[in-house]
Amino acid sequence: MQMATDDNLVDPSDACPLCSERRVDLLVWIDDDHVECTMCGTVYQPGSPHA
Ligand SMILES: [Zn+2]
């Protein structure tokens, strides 16, 4: 049995900026730099670039 854990959540810095969605199942990579939140439809660049 699988419990919901943080393993299924992205880092807070990678969460949807509009609705704060963090569930990986609902965040879809559309290219190398952009994620689409399927909850609200927002496309954004998660987190900050690796310095
Ligand atoms: Zn969202």
mmCIF file of the protein (N, C-alpha, C, O) and its ligand, coordinates in Angstrom:
data_MODEL
# 
_entry.id   MODEL 
# 
loop_
_entity.id 
_entity.type 
_entity.pdbx_number_of_molecules 
1 polymer     1 
2 non-polymer 1 
# 
_entity_poly.entity_id                      1 
_entity_poly.type                           'polypeptide(L)' 
_entity_poly.nstd_linkage                   no 
_entity_poly.nstd_monomer                   no 
_entity_poly.pdbx_seq_one_letter_code       MQMATDDNLVDPSDACPLCSERRVDLLVWIDDDHVECTMCGTVYQPGSPHA 
_entity_poly.pdbx_seq_one_letter_code_can   MQMATDDNLVDPSDACPLCSERRVDLLVWIDDDHVECTMCGTVYQPGSPHA 
_entity_poly.pdbx_strand_id                 A 
# 
loop_
_entity_poly_seq.entity_id 
_entity_poly_seq.num 
_entity_poly_seq.mon_id 
_entity_poly_seq.hetero 
1 1  MET n 
1 2  GLN n 
1 3  MET n 
1 4  ALA n 
1 5  THR n 
1 6  ASP n 
1 7  ASP n 
1 8  ASN n 
1 9  LEU n 
1 10 VAL n 
1 11 ASP n 
1 12 PRO n 
1 13 SER n 
1 14 ASP n 
1 15 ALA n 
1 16 CYS n 
1 17 PRO n 
1 18 LEU n 
1 19 CYS n 
1 20 SER n 
1 21 GLU n 
1 22 ARG n 
1 23 ARG n 
1 24 VAL n 
1 25 ASP n 
1 26 LEU n 
1 27 LEU n 
1 28 VAL n 
1 29 TRP n 
1 30 ILE n 
1 31 ASP n 
1 32 ASP n 
1 33 ASP n 
1 34 HIS n 
1 35 VAL n 
1 36 GLU n 
1 37 CYS n 
1 38 THR n 
1 39 MET n 
1 40 CYS n 
1 41 GLY n 
1 42 THR n 
1 43 VAL n 
1 44 TYR n 
1 45 GLN n 
1 46 PRO n 
1 47 GLY n 
1 48 SER n 
1 49 PRO n 
1 50 HIS n 
1 51 ALA n 
# 
loop_
_struct_asym.id 
_struct_asym.entity_id 
A 1 
B 2 
# 
loop_
_chem_comp.id 
_chem_comp.type 
_chem_comp.mon_nstd_flag 
ALA 'L-peptide linking' y 
ARG 'L-peptide linking' y 
ASN 'L-peptide linking' y 
ASP 'L-peptide linking' y 
CYS 'L-peptide linking' y 
GLN 'L-peptide linking' y 
GLU 'L-peptide linking' y 
GLY 'peptide linking'   y 
HIS 'L-peptide linking' y 
ILE 'L-peptide linking' y 
LEU 'L-peptide linking' y 
MET 'L-peptide linking' y 
PRO 'L-peptide linking' y 
SER 'L-peptide linking' y 
THR 'L-peptide linking' y 
TRP 'L-peptide linking' y 
TYR 'L-peptide linking' y 
VAL 'L-peptide linking' y 
ZN  non-polymer         . 
# 
_pdbx_entity_nonpoly.entity_id   2 
_pdbx_entity_nonpoly.name        ? 
_pdbx_entity_nonpoly.comp_id     ZN 
# 
_pdbx_nonpoly_scheme.asym_id         B 
_pdbx_nonpoly_scheme.entity_id       2 
_pdbx_nonpoly_scheme.mon_id          ZN 
_pdbx_nonpoly_scheme.ndb_seq_num     1 
_pdbx_nonpoly_scheme.pdb_seq_num     101 
_pdbx_nonpoly_scheme.auth_seq_num    101 
_pdbx_nonpoly_scheme.pdb_mon_id      ZN 
_pdbx_nonpoly_scheme.auth_mon_id     ZN 
_pdbx_nonpoly_scheme.pdb_strand_id   A 
_pdbx_nonpoly_scheme.pdb_ins_code    . 
# 
loop_
_atom_site.group_PDB 
_atom_site.id 
_atom_site.type_symbol 
_atom_site.label_atom_id 
_atom_site.label_alt_id 
_atom_site.label_comp_id 
_atom_site.label_asym_id 
_atom_site.label_entity_id 
_atom_site.label_seq_id 
_atom_site.pdbx_PDB_ins_code 
_atom_site.Cartn_x 
_atom_site.Cartn_y 
_atom_site.Cartn_z 
_atom_site.occupancy 
_atom_site.B_iso_or_equiv 
_atom_site.pdbx_formal_charge 
_atom_site.auth_seq_id 
_atom_site.auth_comp_id 
_atom_site.auth_asym_id 
_atom_site.auth_atom_id 
_atom_site.pdbx_PDB_model_num 
ATOM   1   N  N  . MET A 1 1  ? 0.841  -1.195 0.000   1.00 0.00 ? 1   MET A N  1 
ATOM   2   C  CA . MET A 1 1  ? 0.000  0.000  0.000   1.00 0.00 ? 1   MET A CA 1 
ATOM   3   C  C  . MET A 1 1  ? 0.878  1.248  0.000   1.00 0.00 ? 1   MET A C  1 
ATOM   4   O  O  . MET A 1 1  ? 1.844  1.361  0.754   1.00 0.00 ? 1   MET A O  1 
ATOM   5   N  N  . GLN A 1 2  ? 0.506  2.171  -0.869  1.00 0.00 ? 2   GLN A N  1 
ATOM   6   C  CA . GLN A 1 2  ? 1.331  3.359  -1.012  1.00 0.00 ? 2   GLN A CA 1 
ATOM   7   C  C  . GLN A 1 2  ? 0.658  4.569  -0.389  1.00 0.00 ? 2   GLN A C  1 
ATOM   8   O  O  . GLN A 1 2  ? -0.468 4.919  -0.742  1.00 0.00 ? 2   GLN A O  1 
ATOM   9   N  N  . MET A 1 3  ? 1.344  5.188  0.520   1.00 0.00 ? 3   MET A N  1 
ATOM   10  C  CA . MET A 1 3  ? 0.815  6.379  1.166   1.00 0.00 ? 3   MET A CA 1 
ATOM   11  C  C  . MET A 1 3  ? 1.256  7.614  0.391   1.00 0.00 ? 3   MET A C  1 
ATOM   12  O  O  . MET A 1 3  ? 2.275  7.591  -0.300  1.00 0.00 ? 3   MET A O  1 
ATOM   13  N  N  . ALA A 1 4  ? 0.500  8.667  0.506   1.00 0.00 ? 4   ALA A N  1 
ATOM   14  C  CA . ALA A 1 4  ? 0.909  9.931  -0.094  1.00 0.00 ? 4   ALA A CA 1 
ATOM   15  C  C  . ALA A 1 4  ? 2.058  10.506 0.730   1.00 0.00 ? 4   ALA A C  1 
ATOM   16  O  O  . ALA A 1 4  ? 1.943  10.718 1.938   1.00 0.00 ? 4   ALA A O  1 
ATOM   17  N  N  . THR A 1 5  ? 3.147  10.747 0.049   1.00 0.00 ? 5   THR A N  1 
ATOM   18  C  CA . THR A 1 5  ? 4.305  11.302 0.744   1.00 0.00 ? 5   THR A CA 1 
ATOM   19  C  C  . THR A 1 5  ? 4.865  12.468 -0.052  1.00 0.00 ? 5   THR A C  1 
ATOM   20  O  O  . THR A 1 5  ? 4.391  12.777 -1.145  1.00 0.00 ? 5   THR A O  1 
ATOM   21  N  N  . ASP A 1 6  ? 5.859  13.098 0.498   1.00 0.00 ? 6   ASP A N  1 
ATOM   22  C  CA . ASP A 1 6  ? 6.523  14.186 -0.208  1.00 0.00 ? 6   ASP A CA 1 
ATOM   23  C  C  . ASP A 1 6  ? 7.198  13.711 -1.485  1.00 0.00 ? 6   ASP A C  1 
ATOM   24  O  O  . ASP A 1 6  ? 7.565  14.519 -2.338  1.00 0.00 ? 6   ASP A O  1 
ATOM   25  N  N  . ASP A 1 7  ? 7.362  12.390 -1.615  1.00 0.00 ? 7   ASP A N  1 
ATOM   26  C  CA . ASP A 1 7  ? 7.969  11.867 -2.827  1.00 0.00 ? 7   ASP A CA 1 
ATOM   27  C  C  . ASP A 1 7  ? 7.137  12.207 -4.057  1.00 0.00 ? 7   ASP A C  1 
ATOM   28  O  O  . ASP A 1 7  ? 7.646  12.233 -5.177  1.00 0.00 ? 7   ASP A O  1 
ATOM   29  N  N  . ASN A 1 8  ? 5.858  12.466 -3.835  1.00 0.00 ? 8   ASN A N  1 
ATOM   30  C  CA . ASN A 1 8  ? 4.975  12.779 -4.952  1.00 0.00 ? 8   ASN A CA 1 
ATOM   31  C  C  . ASN A 1 8  ? 4.797  14.277 -5.163  1.00 0.00 ? 8   ASN A C  1 
ATOM   32  O  O  . ASN A 1 8  ? 3.961  14.711 -5.955  1.00 0.00 ? 8   ASN A O  1 
ATOM   33  N  N  . LEU A 1 9  ? 5.594  15.059 -4.443  1.00 0.00 ? 9   LEU A N  1 
ATOM   34  C  CA . LEU A 1 9  ? 5.499  16.510 -4.559  1.00 0.00 ? 9   LEU A CA 1 
ATOM   35  C  C  . LEU A 1 9  ? 6.815  17.083 -5.057  1.00 0.00 ? 9   LEU A C  1 
ATOM   36  O  O  . LEU A 1 9  ? 7.894  16.604 -4.707  1.00 0.00 ? 9   LEU A O  1 
ATOM   37  N  N  . VAL A 1 10 ? 6.705  18.121 -5.885  1.00 0.00 ? 10  VAL A N  1 
ATOM   38  C  CA . VAL A 1 10 ? 7.913  18.812 -6.309  1.00 0.00 ? 10  VAL A CA 1 
ATOM   39  C  C  . VAL A 1 10 ? 8.365  19.758 -5.200  1.00 0.00 ? 10  VAL A C  1 
ATOM   40  O  O  . VAL A 1 10 ? 7.627  20.000 -4.244  1.00 0.00 ? 10  VAL A O  1 
ATOM   41  N  N  . ASP A 1 11 ? 9.563  20.282 -5.330  1.00 0.00 ? 11  ASP A N  1 
ATOM   42  C  CA . ASP A 1 11 ? 10.041 21.250 -4.353  1.00 0.00 ? 11  ASP A CA 1 
ATOM   43  C  C  . ASP A 1 11 ? 9.126  22.480 -4.353  1.00 0.00 ? 11  ASP A C  1 
ATOM   44  O  O  . ASP A 1 11 ? 8.537  22.822 -5.379  1.00 0.00 ? 11  ASP A O  1 
ATOM   45  N  N  . PRO A 1 12 ? 9.014  23.136 -3.199  1.00 0.00 ? 12  PRO A N  1 
ATOM   46  C  CA . PRO A 1 12 ? 8.185  24.350 -3.140  1.00 0.00 ? 12  PRO A CA 1 
ATOM   47  C  C  . PRO A 1 12 ? 8.587  25.381 -4.187  1.00 0.00 ? 12  PRO A C  1 
ATOM   48  O  O  . PRO A 1 12 ? 7.733  26.106 -4.697  1.00 0.00 ? 12  PRO A O  1 
ATOM   49  N  N  . SER A 1 13 ? 9.852  25.457 -4.508  1.00 0.00 ? 13  SER A N  1 
ATOM   50  C  CA . SER A 1 13 ? 10.315 26.432 -5.498  1.00 0.00 ? 13  SER A CA 1 
ATOM   51  C  C  . SER A 1 13 ? 9.868  26.061 -6.905  1.00 0.00 ? 13  SER A C  1 
ATOM   52  O  O  . SER A 1 13 ? 9.908  26.886 -7.817  1.00 0.00 ? 13  SER A O  1 
ATOM   53  N  N  . ASP A 1 14 ? 9.441  24.810 -7.075  1.00 0.00 ? 14  ASP A N  1 
ATOM   54  C  CA . ASP A 1 14 ? 8.991  24.349 -8.391  1.00 0.00 ? 14  ASP A CA 1 
ATOM   55  C  C  . ASP A 1 14 ? 7.467  24.304 -8.502  1.00 0.00 ? 14  ASP A C  1 
ATOM   56  O  O  . ASP A 1 14 ? 6.923  23.902 -9.530  1.00 0.00 ? 14  ASP A O  1 
ATOM   57  N  N  . ALA A 1 15 ? 6.795  24.713 -7.447  1.00 0.00 ? 15  ALA A N  1 
ATOM   58  C  CA . ALA A 1 15 ? 5.336  24.646 -7.440  1.00 0.00 ? 15  ALA A CA 1 
ATOM   59  C  C  . ALA A 1 15 ? 4.735  25.648 -8.417  1.00 0.00 ? 15  ALA A C  1 
ATOM   60  O  O  . ALA A 1 15 ? 5.376  26.628 -8.795  1.00 0.00 ? 15  ALA A O  1 
ATOM   61  N  N  . CYS A 1 16 ? 3.494  25.386 -8.818  1.00 0.00 ? 16  CYS A N  1 
ATOM   62  C  CA . CYS A 1 16 ? 2.776  26.305 -9.701  1.00 0.00 ? 16  CYS A CA 1 
ATOM   63  C  C  . CYS A 1 16 ? 2.674  27.673 -9.033  1.00 0.00 ? 16  CYS A C  1 
ATOM   64  O  O  . CYS A 1 16 ? 2.236  27.769 -7.887  1.00 0.00 ? 16  CYS A O  1 
ATOM   65  N  N  . PRO A 1 17 ? 3.079  28.745 -9.745  1.00 0.00 ? 17  PRO A N  1 
ATOM   66  C  CA . PRO A 1 17 ? 3.049  30.091 -9.153  1.00 0.00 ? 17  PRO A CA 1 
ATOM   67  C  C  . PRO A 1 17 ? 1.639  30.618 -8.954  1.00 0.00 ? 17  PRO A C  1 
ATOM   68  O  O  . PRO A 1 17 ? 1.423  31.548 -8.178  1.00 0.00 ? 17  PRO A O  1 
ATOM   69  N  N  . LEU A 1 18 ? 0.679  30.027 -9.652  1.00 0.00 ? 18  LEU A N  1 
ATOM   70  C  CA . LEU A 1 18 ? -0.686 30.544 -9.554  1.00 0.00 ? 18  LEU A CA 1 
ATOM   71  C  C  . LEU A 1 18 ? -1.496 29.817 -8.476  1.00 0.00 ? 18  LEU A C  1 
ATOM   72  O  O  . LEU A 1 18 ? -2.133 30.451 -7.635  1.00 0.00 ? 18  LEU A O  1 
ATOM   73  N  N  . CYS A 1 19 ? -1.465 28.489 -8.510  1.00 0.00 ? 19  CYS A N  1 
ATOM   74  C  CA . CYS A 1 19 ? -2.316 27.743 -7.579  1.00 0.00 ? 19  CYS A CA 1 
ATOM   75  C  C  . CYS A 1 19 ? -1.498 26.910 -6.592  1.00 0.00 ? 19  CYS A C  1 
ATOM   76  O  O  . CYS A 1 19 ? -2.054 26.181 -5.771  1.00 0.00 ? 19  CYS A O  1 
ATOM   77  N  N  . SER A 1 20 ? -0.163 27.027 -6.683  1.00 0.00 ? 20  SER A N  1 
ATOM   78  C  CA . SER A 1 20 ? 0.727  26.342 -5.741  1.00 0.00 ? 20  SER A CA 1 
ATOM   79  C  C  . SER A 1 20 ? 0.638  24.825 -5.822  1.00 0.00 ? 20  SER A C  1 
ATOM   80  O  O  . SER A 1 20 ? 0.980  24.130 -4.865  1.00 0.00 ? 20  SER A O  1 
ATOM   81  N  N  . GLU A 1 21 ? 0.187  24.311 -6.948  1.00 0.00 ? 21  GLU A N  1 
ATOM   82  C  CA . GLU A 1 21 ? 0.128  22.859 -7.117  1.00 0.00 ? 21  GLU A CA 1 
ATOM   83  C  C  . GLU A 1 21 ? 1.529  22.278 -7.058  1.00 0.00 ? 21  GLU A C  1 
ATOM   84  O  O  . GLU A 1 21 ? 2.458  22.806 -7.669  1.00 0.00 ? 21  GLU A O  1 
ATOM   85  N  N  . ARG A 1 22 ? 1.673  21.193 -6.321  1.00 0.00 ? 22  ARG A N  1 
ATOM   86  C  CA . ARG A 1 22 ? 2.988  20.554 -6.197  1.00 0.00 ? 22  ARG A CA 1 
ATOM   87  C  C  . ARG A 1 22 ? 2.947  19.078 -6.560  1.00 0.00 ? 22  ARG A C  1 
ATOM   88  O  O  . ARG A 1 22 ? 3.995  18.433 -6.602  1.00 0.00 ? 22  ARG A O  1 
ATOM   89  N  N  . ARG A 1 23 ? 1.776  18.529 -6.821  1.00 0.00 ? 23  ARG A N  1 
ATOM   90  C  CA . ARG A 1 23 ? 1.700  17.103 -7.127  1.00 0.00 ? 23  ARG A CA 1 
ATOM   91  C  C  . ARG A 1 23 ? 2.275  16.813 -8.510  1.00 0.00 ? 23  ARG A C  1 
ATOM   92  O  O  . ARG A 1 23 ? 1.844  17.390 -9.508  1.00 0.00 ? 23  ARG A O  1 
ATOM   93  N  N  . VAL A 1 24 ? 3.241  15.921 -8.554  1.00 0.00 ? 24  VAL A N  1 
ATOM   94  C  CA . VAL A 1 24 ? 3.951  15.670 -9.801  1.00 0.00 ? 24  VAL A CA 1 
ATOM   95  C  C  . VAL A 1 24 ? 3.011  15.163 -10.889 1.00 0.00 ? 24  VAL A C  1 
ATOM   96  O  O  . VAL A 1 24 ? 3.240  15.412 -12.072 1.00 0.00 ? 24  VAL A O  1 
ATOM   97  N  N  . ASP A 1 25 ? 1.971  14.466 -10.501 1.00 0.00 ? 25  ASP A N  1 
ATOM   98  C  CA . ASP A 1 25 ? 1.038  13.923 -11.492 1.00 0.00 ? 25  ASP A CA 1 
ATOM   99  C  C  . ASP A 1 25 ? 0.300  15.025 -12.251 1.00 0.00 ? 25  ASP A C  1 
ATOM   100 O  O  . ASP A 1 25 ? -0.210 14.796 -13.348 1.00 0.00 ? 25  ASP A O  1 
ATOM   101 N  N  . LEU A 1 26 ? 0.247  16.219 -11.662 1.00 0.00 ? 26  LEU A N  1 
ATOM   102 C  CA . LEU A 1 26 ? -0.523 17.307 -12.244 1.00 0.00 ? 26  LEU A CA 1 
ATOM   103 C  C  . LEU A 1 26 ? 0.352  18.358 -12.899 1.00 0.00 ? 26  LEU A C  1 
ATOM   104 O  O  . LEU A 1 26 ? -0.148 19.333 -13.459 1.00 0.00 ? 26  LEU A O  1 
ATOM   105 N  N  . LEU A 1 27 ? 1.670  18.155 -12.826 1.00 0.00 ? 27  LEU A N  1 
ATOM   106 C  CA . LEU A 1 27 ? 2.605  19.089 -13.444 1.00 0.00 ? 27  LEU A CA 1 
ATOM   107 C  C  . LEU A 1 27 ? 3.312  18.374 -14.587 1.00 0.00 ? 27  LEU A C  1 
ATOM   108 O  O  . LEU A 1 27 ? 4.018  17.390 -14.369 1.00 0.00 ? 27  LEU A O  1 
ATOM   109 N  N  . VAL A 1 28 ? 3.123  18.868 -15.798 1.00 0.00 ? 28  VAL A N  1 
ATOM   110 C  CA . VAL A 1 28 ? 3.609  18.177 -16.986 1.00 0.00 ? 28  VAL A CA 1 
ATOM   111 C  C  . VAL A 1 28 ? 4.701  18.991 -17.660 1.00 0.00 ? 28  VAL A C  1 
ATOM   112 O  O  . VAL A 1 28 ? 4.500  20.160 -17.990 1.00 0.00 ? 28  VAL A O  1 
ATOM   113 N  N  . TRP A 1 29 ? 5.862  18.366 -17.863 1.00 0.00 ? 29  TRP A N  1 
ATOM   114 C  CA . TRP A 1 29 ? 6.926  19.020 -18.626 1.00 0.00 ? 29  TRP A CA 1 
ATOM   115 C  C  . TRP A 1 29 ? 6.497  19.128 -20.089 1.00 0.00 ? 29  TRP A C  1 
ATOM   116 O  O  . TRP A 1 29 ? 6.146  18.129 -20.716 1.00 0.00 ? 29  TRP A O  1 
ATOM   117 N  N  . ILE A 1 30 ? 6.529  20.352 -20.628 1.00 0.00 ? 30  ILE A N  1 
ATOM   118 C  CA . ILE A 1 30 ? 6.182  20.534 -22.026 1.00 0.00 ? 30  ILE A CA 1 
ATOM   119 C  C  . ILE A 1 30 ? 7.417  20.774 -22.874 1.00 0.00 ? 30  ILE A C  1 
ATOM   120 O  O  . ILE A 1 30 ? 7.368  20.594 -24.091 1.00 0.00 ? 30  ILE A O  1 
ATOM   121 N  N  . ASP A 1 31 ? 8.501  21.169 -22.274 1.00 0.00 ? 31  ASP A N  1 
ATOM   122 C  CA . ASP A 1 31 ? 9.810  21.175 -22.925 1.00 0.00 ? 31  ASP A CA 1 
ATOM   123 C  C  . ASP A 1 31 ? 10.863 21.219 -21.820 1.00 0.00 ? 31  ASP A C  1 
ATOM   124 O  O  . ASP A 1 31 ? 10.540 21.042 -20.646 1.00 0.00 ? 31  ASP A O  1 
ATOM   125 N  N  . ASP A 1 32 ? 12.130 21.456 -22.197 1.00 0.00 ? 32  ASP A N  1 
ATOM   126 C  CA . ASP A 1 32 ? 13.196 21.363 -21.197 1.00 0.00 ? 32  ASP A CA 1 
ATOM   127 C  C  . ASP A 1 32 ? 13.067 22.377 -20.063 1.00 0.00 ? 32  ASP A C  1 
ATOM   128 O  O  . ASP A 1 32 ? 13.594 22.163 -18.972 1.00 0.00 ? 32  ASP A O  1 
ATOM   129 N  N  . ASP A 1 33 ? 12.369 23.474 -20.321 1.00 0.00 ? 33  ASP A N  1 
ATOM   130 C  CA . ASP A 1 33 ? 12.358 24.555 -19.350 1.00 0.00 ? 33  ASP A CA 1 
ATOM   131 C  C  . ASP A 1 33 ? 10.977 24.895 -18.790 1.00 0.00 ? 33  ASP A C  1 
ATOM   132 O  O  . ASP A 1 33 ? 10.858 25.676 -17.847 1.00 0.00 ? 33  ASP A O  1 
ATOM   133 N  N  . HIS A 1 34 ? 9.950  24.311 -19.369 1.00 0.00 ? 34  HIS A N  1 
ATOM   134 C  CA . HIS A 1 34 ? 8.612  24.744 -18.993 1.00 0.00 ? 34  HIS A CA 1 
ATOM   135 C  C  . HIS A 1 34 ? 7.746  23.591 -18.512 1.00 0.00 ? 34  HIS A C  1 
ATOM   136 O  O  . HIS A 1 34 ? 7.781  22.481 -19.042 1.00 0.00 ? 34  HIS A O  1 
ATOM   137 N  N  . VAL A 1 35 ? 6.973  23.905 -17.488 1.00 0.00 ? 35  VAL A N  1 
ATOM   138 C  CA . VAL A 1 35 ? 6.022  22.952 -16.930 1.00 0.00 ? 35  VAL A CA 1 
ATOM   139 C  C  . VAL A 1 35 ? 4.616  23.535 -17.070 1.00 0.00 ? 35  VAL A C  1 
ATOM   140 O  O  . VAL A 1 35 ? 4.396  24.723 -16.839 1.00 0.00 ? 35  VAL A O  1 
ATOM   141 N  N  . GLU A 1 36 ? 3.683  22.687 -17.449 1.00 0.00 ? 36  GLU A N  1 
ATOM   142 C  CA . GLU A 1 36 ? 2.293  23.128 -17.468 1.00 0.00 ? 36  GLU A CA 1 
ATOM   143 C  C  . GLU A 1 36 ? 1.579  22.532 -16.270 1.00 0.00 ? 36  GLU A C  1 
ATOM   144 O  O  . GLU A 1 36 ? 1.633  21.326 -16.029 1.00 0.00 ? 36  GLU A O  1 
ATOM   145 N  N  . CYS A 1 37 ? 0.911  23.398 -15.527 1.00 0.00 ? 37  CYS A N  1 
ATOM   146 C  CA . CYS A 1 37 ? 0.080  22.949 -14.422 1.00 0.00 ? 37  CYS A CA 1 
ATOM   147 C  C  . CYS A 1 37 ? -1.276 22.556 -14.985 1.00 0.00 ? 37  CYS A C  1 
ATOM   148 O  O  . CYS A 1 37 ? -1.981 23.391 -15.551 1.00 0.00 ? 37  CYS A O  1 
ATOM   149 N  N  . THR A 1 38 ? -1.639 21.306 -14.835 1.00 0.00 ? 38  THR A N  1 
ATOM   150 C  CA . THR A 1 38 ? -2.911 20.860 -15.399 1.00 0.00 ? 38  THR A CA 1 
ATOM   151 C  C  . THR A 1 38 ? -4.091 21.231 -14.504 1.00 0.00 ? 38  THR A C  1 
ATOM   152 O  O  . THR A 1 38 ? -5.246 21.035 -14.883 1.00 0.00 ? 38  THR A O  1 
ATOM   153 N  N  . MET A 1 39 ? -3.808 21.756 -13.345 1.00 0.00 ? 39  MET A N  1 
ATOM   154 C  CA . MET A 1 39 ? -4.890 22.221 -12.473 1.00 0.00 ? 39  MET A CA 1 
ATOM   155 C  C  . MET A 1 39 ? -5.449 23.547 -12.966 1.00 0.00 ? 39  MET A C  1 
ATOM   156 O  O  . MET A 1 39 ? -6.666 23.730 -13.013 1.00 0.00 ? 39  MET A O  1 
ATOM   157 N  N  . CYS A 1 40 ? -4.561 24.480 -13.338 1.00 0.00 ? 40  CYS A N  1 
ATOM   158 C  CA . CYS A 1 40 ? -5.017 25.831 -13.700 1.00 0.00 ? 40  CYS A CA 1 
ATOM   159 C  C  . CYS A 1 40 ? -4.567 26.234 -15.094 1.00 0.00 ? 40  CYS A C  1 
ATOM   160 O  O  . CYS A 1 40 ? -4.963 27.290 -15.587 1.00 0.00 ? 40  CYS A O  1 
ATOM   161 N  N  . GLY A 1 41 ? -3.745 25.412 -15.737 1.00 0.00 ? 41  GLY A N  1 
ATOM   162 C  CA . GLY A 1 41 ? -3.340 25.694 -17.105 1.00 0.00 ? 41  GLY A CA 1 
ATOM   163 C  C  . GLY A 1 41 ? -2.150 26.621 -17.243 1.00 0.00 ? 41  GLY A C  1 
ATOM   164 O  O  . GLY A 1 41 ? -1.753 26.957 -18.359 1.00 0.00 ? 41  GLY A O  1 
ATOM   165 N  N  . THR A 1 42 ? -1.579 27.036 -16.130 1.00 0.00 ? 42  THR A N  1 
ATOM   166 C  CA . THR A 1 42 ? -0.431 27.925 -16.169 1.00 0.00 ? 42  THR A CA 1 
ATOM   167 C  C  . THR A 1 42 ? 0.812  27.198 -16.683 1.00 0.00 ? 42  THR A C  1 
ATOM   168 O  O  . THR A 1 42 ? 1.097  26.071 -16.278 1.00 0.00 ? 42  THR A O  1 
ATOM   169 N  N  . VAL A 1 43 ? 1.542  27.857 -17.577 1.00 0.00 ? 43  VAL A N  1 
ATOM   170 C  CA . VAL A 1 43 ? 2.836  27.353 -18.010 1.00 0.00 ? 43  VAL A CA 1 
ATOM   171 C  C  . VAL A 1 43 ? 3.910  28.235 -17.396 1.00 0.00 ? 43  VAL A C  1 
ATOM   172 O  O  . VAL A 1 43 ? 3.858  29.460 -17.497 1.00 0.00 ? 43  VAL A O  1 
ATOM   173 N  N  . TYR A 1 44 ? 4.881  27.598 -16.760 1.00 0.00 ? 44  TYR A N  1 
ATOM   174 C  CA . TYR A 1 44 ? 5.890  28.382 -16.052 1.00 0.00 ? 44  TYR A CA 1 
ATOM   175 C  C  . TYR A 1 44 ? 7.215  27.653 -16.058 1.00 0.00 ? 44  TYR A C  1 
ATOM   176 O  O  . TYR A 1 44 ? 7.299  26.472 -16.394 1.00 0.00 ? 44  TYR A O  1 
ATOM   177 N  N  . GLN A 1 45 ? 8.258  28.393 -15.674 1.00 0.00 ? 45  GLN A N  1 
ATOM   178 C  CA . GLN A 1 45 ? 9.578  27.802 -15.525 1.00 0.00 ? 45  GLN A CA 1 
ATOM   179 C  C  . GLN A 1 45 ? 9.791  27.495 -14.064 1.00 0.00 ? 45  GLN A C  1 
ATOM   180 O  O  . GLN A 1 45 ? 9.903  28.406 -13.243 1.00 0.00 ? 45  GLN A O  1 
ATOM   181 N  N  . PRO A 1 46 ? 9.847  26.230 -13.732 1.00 0.00 ? 46  PRO A N  1 
ATOM   182 C  CA . PRO A 1 46 ? 9.963  25.867 -12.321 1.00 0.00 ? 46  PRO A CA 1 
ATOM   183 C  C  . PRO A 1 46 ? 11.334 26.209 -11.751 1.00 0.00 ? 46  PRO A C  1 
ATOM   184 O  O  . PRO A 1 46 ? 12.363 26.093 -12.416 1.00 0.00 ? 46  PRO A O  1 
ATOM   185 N  N  . GLY A 1 47 ? 11.302 26.635 -10.489 1.00 0.00 ? 47  GLY A N  1 
ATOM   186 C  CA . GLY A 1 47 ? 12.533 26.869 -9.760  1.00 0.00 ? 47  GLY A CA 1 
ATOM   187 C  C  . GLY A 1 47 ? 13.396 27.931 -10.420 1.00 0.00 ? 47  GLY A C  1 
ATOM   188 O  O  . GLY A 1 47 ? 12.928 28.702 -11.258 1.00 0.00 ? 47  GLY A O  1 
ATOM   189 N  N  . SER A 1 48 ? 14.647 27.956 -10.036 1.00 0.00 ? 48  SER A N  1 
ATOM   190 C  CA . SER A 1 48 ? 15.570 28.901 -10.641 1.00 0.00 ? 48  SER A CA 1 
ATOM   191 C  C  . SER A 1 48 ? 16.681 28.112 -11.312 1.00 0.00 ? 48  SER A C  1 
ATOM   192 O  O  . SER A 1 48 ? 16.968 26.979 -10.927 1.00 0.00 ? 48  SER A O  1 
ATOM   193 N  N  . PRO A 1 49 ? 17.301 28.712 -12.312 1.00 0.00 ? 49  PRO A N  1 
ATOM   194 C  CA . PRO A 1 49 ? 18.362 27.999 -13.030 1.00 0.00 ? 49  PRO A CA 1 
ATOM   195 C  C  . PRO A 1 49 ? 19.494 27.631 -12.089 1.00 0.00 ? 49  PRO A C  1 
ATOM   196 O  O  . PRO A 1 49 ? 19.789 28.347 -11.132 1.00 0.00 ? 49  PRO A O  1 
ATOM   197 N  N  . HIS A 1 50 ? 20.112 26.518 -12.375 1.00 0.00 ? 50  HIS A N  1 
ATOM   198 C  CA . HIS A 1 50 ? 21.245 26.112 -11.552 1.00 0.00 ? 50  HIS A CA 1 
ATOM   199 C  C  . HIS A 1 50 ? 22.395 27.074 -11.760 1.00 0.00 ? 50  HIS A C  1 
ATOM   200 O  O  . HIS A 1 50 ? 22.873 27.244 -12.881 1.00 0.00 ? 50  HIS A O  1 
ATOM   201 N  N  . ALA A 1 51 ? 22.833 27.691 -10.707 1.00 0.00 ? 51  ALA A N  1 
ATOM   202 C  CA . ALA A 1 51 ? 23.897 28.683 -10.811 1.00 0.00 ? 51  ALA A CA 1 
ATOM   203 C  C  . ALA A 1 51 ? 25.257 27.990 -10.879 1.00 0.00 ? 51  ALA A C  1 
ATOM   204 O  O  . ALA A 1 51 ? 26.287 28.658 -10.969 1.00 0.00 ? 51  ALA A O  1 
HETATM 205 ZN ZN . ZN  B 2 .  ? -1.578 25.778 -11.182 1.00 0.00 2 101 ZN  A ZN 1 
# 
